[in-house]
Amino acid sequence: MPAHSPVRKAWSALTAEELYGLLKLRTDVFFVEQRVDESELDWRDAEPETLHYWIAEGRDVIAYLRVLTDAEPEHLDARRVIGRVVVHPDRRGQGLAQLLLAQVMEEFGAEAMLLHAQSYIAPLYTRFGFDAFGGDYVEAGISHISMYRPGVAIGDR
């Protein structure tokens, strides 16, 4: 596999080692570094429709995100929700989150999408067609903004 190629799997396809790597990165960043004050494990990871995307080096996961599918849209027509976007502190600024987002856009760009971004990173999502709506709010002790991206027809990309 070429360096920095995203991996995509559903919960049922994850190995124990892959799951450990994903959860280790998420807990190292969200709990240890950012001191998030809410539960990280919400059972959404295990839903059959949830897709996990990550980049690994050896057995270490260095970037990750998940894509949820909501039965009912939370905002407008967006049933796809990108979340838990995280990059290892030593690997930030190398475009890894952008690689993962580009993979998601390739697969689901024709569908409307939603995400809840940490406010400081919202410009990253703007580059992928997301627009902020509503005001900033605090979630898990961190300032966030909700962002929506309409579906883009394949011929319009």
Phi and psi in radians as a Rosetta constraint file:
Dihedral C 1 N 2 CA 2 C 2 CIRCULARHARMONIC -1.083 0.35
Dihedral N 2 CA 2 C 2 N 3 CIRCULARHARMONIC 2.700 0.35
Dihedral C 2 N 3 CA 3 C 3 CIRCULARHARMONIC -1.028 0.35
Dihedral N 3 CA 3 C 3 N 4 CIRCULARHARMONIC 2.406 0.35
Dihedral C 3 N 4 CA 4 C 4 CIRCULARHARMONIC 1.106 0.35
Dihedral N 4 CA 4 C 4 N 5 CIRCULARHARMONIC 0.582 0.35
Dihedral C 4 N 5 CA 5 C 5 CIRCULARHARMONIC -1.524 0.35
Dihedral N 5 CA 5 C 5 N 6 CIRCULARHARMONIC 2.195 0.35
Dihedral C 5 N 6 CA 6 C 6 CIRCULARHARMONIC -1.143 0.35
Dihedral N 6 CA 6 C 6 N 7 CIRCULARHARMONIC 2.502 0.35
Dihedral C 6 N 7 CA 7 C 7 CIRCULARHARMONIC -1.848 0.35
Dihedral N 7 CA 7 C 7 N 8 CIRCULARHARMONIC 2.489 0.35
Dihedral C 7 N 8 CA 8 C 8 CIRCULARHARMONIC -2.313 0.35
Dihedral N 8 CA 8 C 8 N 9 CIRCULARHARMONIC 2.182 0.35
Dihedral C 8 N 9 CA 9 C 9 CIRCULARHARMONIC -2.583 0.35
Dihedral N 9 CA 9 C 9 N 10 CIRCULARHARMONIC 2.639 0.35
Dihedral C 9 N 10 CA 10 C 10 CIRCULARHARMONIC -1.450 0.35
Dihedral N 10 CA 10 C 10 N 11 CIRCULARHARMONIC 2.847 0.35
Dihedral C 10 N 11 CA 11 C 11 CIRCULARHARMONIC -0.886 0.35
Dihedral N 11 CA 11 C 11 N 12 CIRCULARHARMONIC -0.821 0.35
Dihedral C 11 N 12 CA 12 C 12 CIRCULARHARMONIC -1.126 0.35
Dihedral N 12 CA 12 C 12 N 13 CIRCULARHARMONIC -0.313 0.35
Dihedral C 12 N 13 CA 13 C 13 CIRCULARHARMONIC -1.686 0.35
Dihedral N 13 CA 13 C 13 N 14 CIRCULARHARMONIC -0.174 0.35
Dihedral C 13 N 14 CA 14 C 14 CIRCULARHARMONIC -1.213 0.35
Dihedral N 14 CA 14 C 14 N 15 CIRCULARHARMONIC 2.409 0.35
Dihedral C 14 N 15 CA 15 C 15 CIRCULARHARMONIC -1.457 0.35
Dihedral N 15 CA 15 C 15 N 16 CIRCULARHARMONIC 2.880 0.35
Dihedral C 15 N 16 CA 16 C 16 CIRCULARHARMONIC -1.062 0.35
Dihedral N 16 CA 16 C 16 N 17 CIRCULARHARMONIC -0.694 0.35
Dihedral C 16 N 17 CA 17 C 17 CIRCULARHARMONIC -1.173 0.35
Dihedral N 17 CA 17 C 17 N 18 CIRCULARHARMONIC -0.702 0.35
Dihedral C 17 N 18 CA 18 C 18 CIRCULARHARMONIC -1.109 0.35
Dihedral N 18 CA 18 C 18 N 19 CIRCULARHARMONIC -0.803 0.35
Dihedral C 18 N 19 CA 19 C 19 CIRCULARHARMONIC -1.038 0.35
Dihedral N 19 CA 19 C 19 N 20 CIRCULARHARMONIC -0.765 0.35
Dihedral C 19 N 20 CA 20 C 20 CIRCULARHARMONIC -1.016 0.35
Dihedral N 20 CA 20 C 20 N 21 CIRCULARHARMONIC -0.787 0.35
Dihedral C 20 N 21 CA 21 C 21 CIRCULARHARMONIC -1.088 0.35
Dihedral N 21 CA 21 C 21 N 22 CIRCULARHARMONIC -0.736 0.35
Dihedral C 21 N 22 CA 22 C 22 CIRCULARHARMONIC -1.110 0.35
Dihedral N 22 CA 22 C 22 N 23 CIRCULARHARMONIC -0.846 0.35
Dihedral C 22 N 23 CA 23 C 23 CIRCULARHARMONIC -1.216 0.35
Dihedral N 23 CA 23 C 23 N 24 CIRCULARHARMONIC -0.564 0.35
Dihedral C 23 N 24 CA 24 C 24 CIRCULARHARMONIC -1.105 0.35
Dihedral N 24 CA 24 C 24 N 25 CIRCULARHARMONIC -0.830 0.35
Dihedral C 24 N 25 CA 25 C 25 CIRCULARHARMONIC -1.066 0.35
Dihedral N 25 CA 25 C 25 N 26 CIRCULARHARMONIC -0.835 0.35
Dihedral C 25 N 26 CA 26 C 26 CIRCULARHARMONIC -1.054 0.35
Dihedral N 26 CA 26 C 26 N 27 CIRCULARHARMONIC -0.784 0.35
Dihedral C 26 N 27 CA 27 C 27 CIRCULARHARMONIC -1.267 0.35
Dihedral N 27 CA 27 C 27 N 28 CIRCULARHARMONIC -0.655 0.35
Dihedral C 27 N 28 CA 28 C 28 CIRCULARHARMONIC -1.045 0.35
Dihedral N 28 CA 28 C 28 N 29 CIRCULARHARMONIC -0.708 0.35
Dihedral C 28 N 29 CA 29 C 29 CIRCULARHARMONIC -1.479 0.35
Dihedral N 29 CA 29 C 29 N 30 CIRCULARHARMONIC -0.940 0.35
Dihedral C 29 N 30 CA 30 C 30 CIRCULARHARMONIC -1.231 0.35
Dihedral N 30 CA 30 C 30 N 31 CIRCULARHARMONIC -0.698 0.35
Dihedral C 30 N 31 CA 31 C 31 CIRCULARHARMONIC -1.611 0.35
Dihedral N 31 CA 31 C 31 N 32 CIRCULARHARMONIC -0.857 0.35
Dihedral C 31 N 32 CA 32 C 32 CIRCULARHARMONIC -1.310 0.35
Dihedral N 32 CA 32 C 32 N 33 CIRCULARHARMONIC -0.929 0.35
Dihedral C 32 N 33 CA 33 C 33 CIRCULARHARMONIC -1.311 0.35
Dihedral N 33 CA 33 C 33 N 34 CIRCULARHARMONIC -0.917 0.35
Dihedral C 33 N 34 CA 34 C 34 CIRCULARHARMONIC -1.607 0.35
Dihedral N 34 CA 34 C 34 N 35 CIRCULARHARMONIC -0.172 0.35
Dihedral C 34 N 35 CA 35 C 35 CIRCULARHARMONIC 0.974 0.35
Dihedral N 35 CA 35 C 35 N 36 CIRCULARHARMONIC 0.765 0.35
Dihedral C 35 N 36 CA 36 C 36 CIRCULARHARMONIC -1.007 0.35
Dihedral N 36 CA 36 C 36 N 37 CIRCULARHARMONIC 2.412 0.35
Dihedral C 36 N 37 CA 37 C 37 CIRCULARHARMONIC -1.850 0.35
Dihedral N 37 CA 37 C 37 N 38 CIRCULARHARMONIC 0.387 0.35
Dihedral C 37 N 38 CA 38 C 38 CIRCULARHARMONIC -2.231 0.35
Dihedral N 38 CA 38 C 38 N 39 CIRCULARHARMONIC 2.849 0.35
Dihedral C 38 N 39 CA 39 C 39 CIRCULARHARMONIC -1.110 0.35
Dihedral N 39 CA 39 C 39 N 40 CIRCULARHARMONIC 2.363 0.35
Dihedral C 39 N 40 CA 40 C 40 CIRCULARHARMONIC -1.456 0.35
Dihedral N 40 CA 40 C 40 N 41 CIRCULARHARMONIC -0.622 0.35
Dihedral C 40 N 41 CA 41 C 41 CIRCULARHARMONIC -1.657 0.35
Dihedral N 41 CA 41 C 41 N 42 CIRCULARHARMONIC 1.975 0.35
Dihedral C 41 N 42 CA 42 C 42 CIRCULARHARMONIC -2.074 0.35
Dihedral N 42 CA 42 C 42 N 43 CIRCULARHARMONIC 0.157 0.35
Dihedral C 42 N 43 CA 43 C 43 CIRCULARHARMONIC 1.236 0.35
Dihedral N 43 CA 43 C 43 N 44 CIRCULARHARMONIC -0.123 0.35
Dihedral C 43 N 44 CA 44 C 44 CIRCULARHARMONIC -1.172 0.35
Dihedral N 44 CA 44 C 44 N 45 CIRCULARHARMONIC -0.509 0.35
Dihedral C 44 N 45 CA 45 C 45 CIRCULARHARMONIC -0.979 0.35
Dihedral N 45 CA 45 C 45 N 46 CIRCULARHARMONIC -0.636 0.35
Dihedral C 45 N 46 CA 46 C 46 CIRCULARHARMONIC -1.556 0.35
Dihedral N 46 CA 46 C 46 N 47 CIRCULARHARMONIC -0.038 0.35
Dihedral C 46 N 47 CA 47 C 47 CIRCULARHARMONIC -1.142 0.35
Dihedral N 47 CA 47 C 47 N 48 CIRCULARHARMONIC 2.459 0.35
Dihedral C 47 N 48 CA 48 C 48 CIRCULARHARMONIC -0.997 0.35
Dihedral N 48 CA 48 C 48 N 49 CIRCULARHARMONIC -0.525 0.35
Dihedral C 48 N 49 CA 49 C 49 CIRCULARHARMONIC -1.469 0.35
Dihedral N 49 CA 49 C 49 N 50 CIRCULARHARMONIC -0.266 0.35
Dihedral C 49 N 50 CA 50 C 50 CIRCULARHARMONIC -1.213 0.35
Dihedral N 50 CA 50 C 50 N 51 CIRCULARHARMONIC 2.366 0.35
Dihedral C 50 N 51 CA 51 C 51 CIRCULARHARMONIC -2.042 0.35
Dihedral N 51 CA 51 C 51 N 52 CIRCULARHARMONIC 2.406 0.35
Dihedral C 51 N 52 CA 52 C 52 CIRCULARHARMONIC -1.921 0.35
Dihedral N 52 CA 52 C 52 N 53 CIRCULARHARMONIC 2.271 0.35
Dihedral C 52 N 53 CA 53 C 53 CIRCULARHARMONIC -2.121 0.35
Dihedral N 53 CA 53 C 53 N 54 CIRCULARHARMONIC 2.383 0.35
Dihedral C 53 N 54 CA 54 C 54 CIRCULARHARMONIC -2.725 0.35
Dihedral N 54 CA 54 C 54 N 55 CIRCULARHARMONIC 2.885 0.35
Dihedral C 54 N 55 CA 55 C 55 CIRCULARHARMONIC -2.148 0.35
Dihedral N 55 CA 55 C 55 N 56 CIRCULARHARMONIC 2.314 0.35
Dihedral C 55 N 56 CA 56 C 56 CIRCULARHARMONIC -2.160 0.35
Dihedral N 56 CA 56 C 56 N 57 CIRCULARHARMONIC 2.674 0.35
Dihedral C 56 N 57 CA 57 C 57 CIRCULARHARMONIC -2.193 0.35
Dihedral N 57 CA 57 C 57 N 58 CIRCULARHARMONIC 1.972 0.35
Dihedral C 57 N 58 CA 58 C 58 CIRCULARHARMONIC 1.103 0.35
Dihedral N 58 CA 58 C 58 N 59 CIRCULARHARMONIC -2.293 0.35
Dihedral C 58 N 59 CA 59 C 59 CIRCULARHARMONIC -1.644 0.35
Dihedral N 59 CA 59 C 59 N 60 CIRCULARHARMONIC 0.000 0.35
Dihedral C 59 N 60 CA 60 C 60 CIRCULARHARMONIC -1.566 0.35
Dihedral N 60 CA 60 C 60 N 61 CIRCULARHARMONIC 2.245 0.35
Dihedral C 60 N 61 CA 61 C 61 CIRCULARHARMONIC -1.467 0.35
Dihedral N 61 CA 61 C 61 N 62 CIRCULARHARMONIC 2.199 0.35
Dihedral C 61 N 62 CA 62 C 62 CIRCULARHARMONIC -1.918 0.35
Dihedral N 62 CA 62 C 62 N 63 CIRCULARHARMONIC -0.219 0.35
Dihedral C 62 N 63 CA 63 C 63 CIRCULARHARMONIC -2.732 0.35
Dihedral N 63 CA 63 C 63 N 64 CIRCULARHARMONIC 2.579 0.35
Dihedral C 63 N 64 CA 64 C 64 CIRCULARHARMONIC -2.728 0.35
Dihedral N 64 CA 64 C 64 N 65 CIRCULARHARMONIC 2.644 0.35
Dihedral C 64 N 65 CA 65 C 65 CIRCULARHARMONIC -2.737 0.35
Dihedral N 65 CA 65 C 65 N 66 CIRCULARHARMONIC 2.853 0.35
Dihedral C 65 N 66 CA 66 C 66 CIRCULARHARMONIC -2.223 0.35
Dihedral N 66 CA 66 C 66 N 67 CIRCULARHARMONIC 2.698 0.35
Dihedral C 66 N 67 CA 67 C 67 CIRCULARHARMONIC -2.134 0.35
Dihedral N 67 CA 67 C 67 N 68 CIRCULARHARMONIC 2.057 0.35
Dihedral C 67 N 68 CA 68 C 68 CIRCULARHARMONIC -1.676 0.35
Dihedral N 68 CA 68 C 68 N 69 CIRCULARHARMONIC 2.767 0.35
Dihedral C 68 N 69 CA 69 C 69 CIRCULARHARMONIC -2.165 0.35
Dihedral N 69 CA 69 C 69 N 70 CIRCULARHARMONIC 1.989 0.35
Dihedral C 69 N 70 CA 70 C 70 CIRCULARHARMONIC -1.509 0.35
Dihedral N 70 CA 70 C 70 N 71 CIRCULARHARMONIC 2.471 0.35
Dihedral C 70 N 71 CA 71 C 71 CIRCULARHARMONIC -1.119 0.35
Dihedral N 71 CA 71 C 71 N 72 CIRCULARHARMONIC -0.708 0.35
Dihedral C 71 N 72 CA 72 C 72 CIRCULARHARMONIC -2.127 0.35
Dihedral N 72 CA 72 C 72 N 73 CIRCULARHARMONIC 2.370 0.35
Dihedral C 72 N 73 CA 73 C 73 CIRCULARHARMONIC -1.080 0.35
Dihedral N 73 CA 73 C 73 N 74 CIRCULARHARMONIC 2.403 0.35
Dihedral C 73 N 74 CA 74 C 74 CIRCULARHARMONIC -1.339 0.35
Dihedral N 74 CA 74 C 74 N 75 CIRCULARHARMONIC -0.553 0.35
Dihedral C 74 N 75 CA 75 C 75 CIRCULARHARMONIC -2.518 0.35
Dihedral N 75 CA 75 C 75 N 76 CIRCULARHARMONIC 2.243 0.35
Dihedral C 75 N 76 CA 76 C 76 CIRCULARHARMONIC 0.825 0.35
Dihedral N 76 CA 76 C 76 N 77 CIRCULARHARMONIC -2.140 0.35
Dihedral C 76 N 77 CA 77 C 77 CIRCULARHARMONIC -1.890 0.35
Dihedral N 77 CA 77 C 77 N 78 CIRCULARHARMONIC 0.279 0.35
Dihedral C 77 N 78 CA 78 C 78 CIRCULARHARMONIC -1.464 0.35
Dihedral N 78 CA 78 C 78 N 79 CIRCULARHARMONIC 1.823 0.35
Dihedral C 78 N 79 CA 79 C 79 CIRCULARHARMONIC -1.649 0.35
Dihedral N 79 CA 79 C 79 N 80 CIRCULARHARMONIC -0.407 0.35
Dihedral C 79 N 80 CA 80 C 80 CIRCULARHARMONIC -1.510 0.35
Dihedral N 80 CA 80 C 80 N 81 CIRCULARHARMONIC 2.311 0.35
Dihedral C 80 N 81 CA 81 C 81 CIRCULARHARMONIC -2.261 0.35
Dihedral N 81 CA 81 C 81 N 82 CIRCULARHARMONIC 2.085 0.35
Dihedral C 81 N 82 CA 82 C 82 CIRCULARHARMONIC -1.530 0.35
Dihedral N 82 CA 82 C 82 N 83 CIRCULARHARMONIC 2.371 0.35
Dihedral C 82 N 83 CA 83 C 83 CIRCULARHARMONIC -2.712 0.35
Dihedral N 83 CA 83 C 83 N 84 CIRCULARHARMONIC 3.044 0.35
Dihedral C 83 N 84 CA 84 C 84 CIRCULARHARMONIC 0.955 0.35
Dihedral N 84 CA 84 C 84 N 85 CIRCULARHARMONIC 0.623 0.35
Dihedral C 84 N 85 CA 85 C 85 CIRCULARHARMONIC -1.221 0.35
Dihedral N 85 CA 85 C 85 N 86 CIRCULARHARMONIC 2.175 0.35
Dihedral C 85 N 86 CA 86 C 86 CIRCULARHARMONIC -2.649 0.35
Dihedral N 86 CA 86 C 86 N 87 CIRCULARHARMONIC 2.464 0.35
Dihedral C 86 N 87 CA 87 C 87 CIRCULARHARMONIC -2.263 0.35
Dihedral N 87 CA 87 C 87 N 88 CIRCULARHARMONIC 2.401 0.35
Dihedral C 87 N 88 CA 88 C 88 CIRCULARHARMONIC -0.963 0.35
Dihedral N 88 CA 88 C 88 N 89 CIRCULARHARMONIC 2.400 0.35
Dihedral C 88 N 89 CA 89 C 89 CIRCULARHARMONIC -0.927 0.35
Dihedral N 89 CA 89 C 89 N 90 CIRCULARHARMONIC -0.642 0.35
Dihedral C 89 N 90 CA 90 C 90 CIRCULARHARMONIC -1.291 0.35
Dihedral N 90 CA 90 C 90 N 91 CIRCULARHARMONIC -0.167 0.35
Dihedral C 90 N 91 CA 91 C 91 CIRCULARHARMONIC -2.035 0.35
Dihedral N 91 CA 91 C 91 N 92 CIRCULARHARMONIC 0.092 0.35
Dihedral C 91 N 92 CA 92 C 92 CIRCULARHARMONIC -1.183 0.35
Dihedral N 92 CA 92 C 92 N 93 CIRCULARHARMONIC 2.642 0.35
Dihedral C 92 N 93 CA 93 C 93 CIRCULARHARMONIC 1.457 0.35
Dihedral N 93 CA 93 C 93 N 94 CIRCULARHARMONIC 0.098 0.35
Dihedral C 93 N 94 CA 94 C 94 CIRCULARHARMONIC -1.828 0.35
Dihedral N 94 CA 94 C 94 N 95 CIRCULARHARMONIC 0.109 0.35
Dihedral C 94 N 95 CA 95 C 95 CIRCULARHARMONIC 1.420 0.35
Dihedral N 95 CA 95 C 95 N 96 CIRCULARHARMONIC 0.267 0.35
Dihedral C 95 N 96 CA 96 C 96 CIRCULARHARMONIC -1.200 0.35
Dihedral N 96 CA 96 C 96 N 97 CIRCULARHARMONIC -0.742 0.35
Dihedral C 96 N 97 CA 97 C 97 CIRCULARHARMONIC -1.099 0.35
Dihedral N 97 CA 97 C 97 N 98 CIRCULARHARMONIC -0.646 0.35
Dihedral C 97 N 98 CA 98 C 98 CIRCULARHARMONIC -1.120 0.35
Dihedral N 98 CA 98 C 98 N 99 CIRCULARHARMONIC -0.665 0.35
Dihedral C 98 N 99 CA 99 C 99 CIRCULARHARMONIC -1.071 0.35
Dihedral N 99 CA 99 C 99 N 100 CIRCULARHARMONIC -0.774 0.35
Dihedral C 99 N 100 CA 100 C 100 CIRCULARHARMONIC -1.146 0.35
Dihedral N 100 CA 100 C 100 N 101 CIRCULARHARMONIC -0.783 0.35
Dihedral C 100 N 101 CA 101 C 101 CIRCULARHARMONIC -1.091 0.35
Dihedral N 101 CA 101 C 101 N 102 CIRCULARHARMONIC -0.687 0.35
Dihedral C 101 N 102 CA 102 C 102 CIRCULARHARMONIC -1.081 0.35
Dihedral N 102 CA 102 C 102 N 103 CIRCULARHARMONIC -0.673 0.35
Dihedral C 102 N 103 CA 103 C 103 CIRCULARHARMONIC -1.105 0.35
Dihedral N 103 CA 103 C 103 N 104 CIRCULARHARMONIC -0.774 0.35
Dihedral C 103 N 104 CA 104 C 104 CIRCULARHARMONIC -1.108 0.35
Dihedral N 104 CA 104 C 104 N 105 CIRCULARHARMONIC -0.737 0.35
Dihedral C 104 N 105 CA 105 C 105 CIRCULARHARMONIC -1.115 0.35
Dihedral N 105 CA 105 C 105 N 106 CIRCULARHARMONIC -0.653 0.35
Dihedral C 105 N 106 CA 106 C 106 CIRCULARHARMONIC -1.065 0.35
Dihedral N 106 CA 106 C 106 N 107 CIRCULARHARMONIC -0.723 0.35
Dihedral C 106 N 107 CA 107 C 107 CIRCULARHARMONIC -1.410 0.35
Dihedral N 107 CA 107 C 107 N 108 CIRCULARHARMONIC -0.707 0.35
Dihedral C 107 N 108 CA 108 C 108 CIRCULARHARMONIC -2.150 0.35
Dihedral N 108 CA 108 C 108 N 109 CIRCULARHARMONIC 0.230 0.35
Dihedral C 108 N 109 CA 109 C 109 CIRCULARHARMONIC -1.033 0.35
Dihedral N 109 CA 109 C 109 N 110 CIRCULARHARMONIC -0.409 0.35
Dihedral C 109 N 110 CA 110 C 110 CIRCULARHARMONIC -1.368 0.35
Dihedral N 110 CA 110 C 110 N 111 CIRCULARHARMONIC -0.157 0.35
Dihedral C 110 N 111 CA 111 C 111 CIRCULARHARMONIC -1.840 0.35
Dihedral N 111 CA 111 C 111 N 112 CIRCULARHARMONIC 2.610 0.35
Dihedral C 111 N 112 CA 112 C 112 CIRCULARHARMONIC -1.181 0.35
Dihedral N 112 CA 112 C 112 N 113 CIRCULARHARMONIC 2.544 0.35
Dihedral C 112 N 113 CA 113 C 113 CIRCULARHARMONIC -2.397 0.35
Dihedral N 113 CA 113 C 113 N 114 CIRCULARHARMONIC 2.742 0.35
Dihedral C 113 N 114 CA 114 C 114 CIRCULARHARMONIC -2.326 0.35
Dihedral N 114 CA 114 C 114 N 115 CIRCULARHARMONIC 2.639 0.35
Dihedral C 114 N 115 CA 115 C 115 CIRCULARHARMONIC -2.681 0.35
Dihedral N 115 CA 115 C 115 N 116 CIRCULARHARMONIC 2.807 0.35
Dihedral C 115 N 116 CA 116 C 116 CIRCULARHARMONIC -2.054 0.35
Dihedral N 116 CA 116 C 116 N 117 CIRCULARHARMONIC 1.752 0.35
Dihedral C 116 N 117 CA 117 C 117 CIRCULARHARMONIC -1.607 0.35
Dihedral N 117 CA 117 C 117 N 118 CIRCULARHARMONIC 2.518 0.35
Dihedral C 117 N 118 CA 118 C 118 CIRCULARHARMONIC -1.104 0.35
Dihedral N 118 CA 118 C 118 N 119 CIRCULARHARMONIC 2.289 0.35
Dihedral C 118 N 119 CA 119 C 119 CIRCULARHARMONIC -0.927 0.35
Dihedral N 119 CA 119 C 119 N 120 CIRCULARHARMONIC -0.681 0.35
Dihedral C 119 N 120 CA 120 C 120 CIRCULARHARMONIC -1.164 0.35
Dihedral N 120 CA 120 C 120 N 121 CIRCULARHARMONIC -0.384 0.35
Dihedral C 120 N 121 CA 121 C 121 CIRCULARHARMONIC -1.770 0.35
Dihedral N 121 CA 121 C 121 N 122 CIRCULARHARMONIC 0.043 0.35
Dihedral C 121 N 122 CA 122 C 122 CIRCULARHARMONIC -0.922 0.35
Dihedral N 122 CA 122 C 122 N 123 CIRCULARHARMONIC -0.637 0.35
Dihedral C 122 N 123 CA 123 C 123 CIRCULARHARMONIC -1.020 0.35
Dihedral N 123 CA 123 C 123 N 124 CIRCULARHARMONIC -0.519 0.35
Dihedral C 123 N 124 CA 124 C 124 CIRCULARHARMONIC -1.054 0.35
Dihedral N 124 CA 124 C 124 N 125 CIRCULARHARMONIC -0.809 0.35
Dihedral C 124 N 125 CA 125 C 125 CIRCULARHARMONIC -1.254 0.35
Dihedral N 125 CA 125 C 125 N 126 CIRCULARHARMONIC -0.528 0.35
Dihedral C 125 N 126 CA 126 C 126 CIRCULARHARMONIC -1.031 0.35
Dihedral N 126 CA 126 C 126 N 127 CIRCULARHARMONIC -0.643 0.35
Dihedral C 126 N 127 CA 127 C 127 CIRCULARHARMONIC -1.103 0.35
Dihedral N 127 CA 127 C 127 N 128 CIRCULARHARMONIC -0.349 0.35
Dihedral C 127 N 128 CA 128 C 128 CIRCULARHARMONIC -1.777 0.35
Dihedral N 128 CA 128 C 128 N 129 CIRCULARHARMONIC 0.238 0.35
Dihedral C 128 N 129 CA 129 C 129 CIRCULARHARMONIC 1.624 0.35
Dihedral N 129 CA 129 C 129 N 130 CIRCULARHARMONIC 0.127 0.35
Dihedral C 129 N 130 CA 130 C 130 CIRCULARHARMONIC -1.460 0.35
Dihedral N 130 CA 130 C 130 N 131 CIRCULARHARMONIC 2.452 0.35
Dihedral C 130 N 131 CA 131 C 131 CIRCULARHARMONIC -2.110 0.35
Dihedral N 131 CA 131 C 131 N 132 CIRCULARHARMONIC 2.403 0.35
Dihedral C 131 N 132 CA 132 C 132 CIRCULARHARMONIC -1.237 0.35
Dihedral N 132 CA 132 C 132 N 133 CIRCULARHARMONIC 2.554 0.35
Dihedral C 132 N 133 CA 133 C 133 CIRCULARHARMONIC -2.450 0.35
Dihedral N 133 CA 133 C 133 N 134 CIRCULARHARMONIC 2.644 0.35
Dihedral C 133 N 134 CA 134 C 134 CIRCULARHARMONIC 1.253 0.35
Dihedral N 134 CA 134 C 134 N 135 CIRCULARHARMONIC -3.102 0.35
Dihedral C 134 N 135 CA 135 C 135 CIRCULARHARMONIC -1.736 0.35
Dihedral N 135 CA 135 C 135 N 136 CIRCULARHARMONIC 3.064 0.35
Dihedral C 135 N 136 CA 136 C 136 CIRCULARHARMONIC -1.138 0.35
Dihedral N 136 CA 136 C 136 N 137 CIRCULARHARMONIC 2.599 0.35
Dihedral C 136 N 137 CA 137 C 137 CIRCULARHARMONIC -2.551 0.35
Dihedral N 137 CA 137 C 137 N 138 CIRCULARHARMONIC 2.831 0.35
Dihedral C 137 N 138 CA 138 C 138 CIRCULARHARMONIC -1.745 0.35
Dihedral N 138 CA 138 C 138 N 139 CIRCULARHARMONIC 2.184 0.35
Dihedral C 138 N 139 CA 139 C 139 CIRCULARHARMONIC -2.283 0.35
Dihedral N 139 CA 139 C 139 N 140 CIRCULARHARMONIC 2.260 0.35
Dihedral C 139 N 140 CA 140 C 140 CIRCULARHARMONIC 0.976 0.35
Dihedral N 140 CA 140 C 140 N 141 CIRCULARHARMONIC 0.566 0.35
Dihedral C 140 N 141 CA 141 C 141 CIRCULARHARMONIC 1.380 0.35
Dihedral N 141 CA 141 C 141 N 142 CIRCULARHARMONIC 0.151 0.35
Dihedral C 141 N 142 CA 142 C 142 CIRCULARHARMONIC -2.255 0.35
Dihedral N 142 CA 142 C 142 N 143 CIRCULARHARMONIC 2.444 0.35
Dihedral C 142 N 143 CA 143 C 143 CIRCULARHARMONIC -1.156 0.35
Dihedral N 143 CA 143 C 143 N 144 CIRCULARHARMONIC 2.250 0.35
Dihedral C 143 N 144 CA 144 C 144 CIRCULARHARMONIC -2.253 0.35
Dihedral N 144 CA 144 C 144 N 145 CIRCULARHARMONIC 2.849 0.35
Dihedral C 144 N 145 CA 145 C 145 CIRCULARHARMONIC -2.437 0.35
Dihedral N 145 CA 145 C 145 N 146 CIRCULARHARMONIC 2.419 0.35
Dihedral C 145 N 146 CA 146 C 146 CIRCULARHARMONIC -1.443 0.35
Dihedral N 146 CA 146 C 146 N 147 CIRCULARHARMONIC 2.504 0.35
Dihedral C 146 N 147 CA 147 C 147 CIRCULARHARMONIC -2.392 0.35
Dihedral N 147 CA 147 C 147 N 148 CIRCULARHARMONIC 2.491 0.35
Dihedral C 147 N 148 CA 148 C 148 CIRCULARHARMONIC -2.209 0.35
Dihedral N 148 CA 148 C 148 N 149 CIRCULARHARMONIC 2.504 0.35
Dihedral C 148 N 149 CA 149 C 149 CIRCULARHARMONIC -2.295 0.35
Dihedral N 149 CA 149 C 149 N 150 CIRCULARHARMONIC 2.082 0.35
Dihedral C 149 N 150 CA 150 C 150 CIRCULARHARMONIC -1.202 0.35
Dihedral N 150 CA 150 C 150 N 151 CIRCULARHARMONIC 2.728 0.35
Dihedral C 150 N 151 CA 151 C 151 CIRCULARHARMONIC -1.159 0.35
Dihedral N 151 CA 151 C 151 N 152 CIRCULARHARMONIC 2.526 0.35
Dihedral C 151 N 152 CA 152 C 152 CIRCULARHARMONIC -2.058 0.35
Dihedral N 152 CA 152 C 152 N 153 CIRCULARHARMONIC 2.128 0.35
Dihedral C 152 N 153 CA 153 C 153 CIRCULARHARMONIC -1.009 0.35
Dihedral N 153 CA 153 C 153 N 154 CIRCULARHARMONIC 2.509 0.35
Dihedral C 153 N 154 CA 154 C 154 CIRCULARHARMONIC -0.941 0.35
Dihedral N 154 CA 154 C 154 N 155 CIRCULARHARMONIC -0.701 0.35
Dihedral C 154 N 155 CA 155 C 155 CIRCULARHARMONIC -1.221 0.35
Dihedral N 155 CA 155 C 155 N 156 CIRCULARHARMONIC -0.289 0.35
Dihedral C 155 N 156 CA 156 C 156 CIRCULARHARMONIC -1.617 0.35
Dihedral N 156 CA 156 C 156 N 157 CIRCULARHARMONIC -0.044 0.35
